[in-house]
């Protein structure tokens, strides 16, 4: 199944797409990381790379308005943050979430919990790109703020549906 089609389907039925992904194929750390770092999206770009690209228009605008920090320096910082640090942050958040579920005595496989977080990032990437464009064209405007809130909201909704799907698969394997 195509990643782009799965992303479009996620906006209509997020739990259905995530449940299908968690049931399909091998359930391993490699599969969970593949969604975040290895599977390809539009023109072969990776999900974290897409979010890095989403920051470029606003960084260009900021560099034009305040040339004391050149665009290349801003870009290097964003590159480090999005492509080197954020995958680790998403892993840590997923591990903490799995620990919270364990304390609450809710059974959900750890790799499914992580897969849900990683898929939420990938599925919300188109909205992050739109938000980056809005911020680049209009600066800190209400339109940029609304598009940023929409992207963050989509990420949260997809993450919650991913968590629900992980709990469901955990309950199915327990039976």
Secondary structure, DSSP 8 states (H G I E B T S, - for coil): --HHHHHHHHHH-HHHHHHHHHHSS--SHHHHHIIIIIS--GGG--HHHHHHHHHHHHHHHHHHH-TTS-HHHHHHHHHIIIIIIHHHHHHHHHHHHHHHHHHTT----HHHHHHHHHHHHHHHHHHHHHHHHHHHHHSS-HHHHHHHHHHHHHHHHHHHHHHHHHHHHHHHHH-
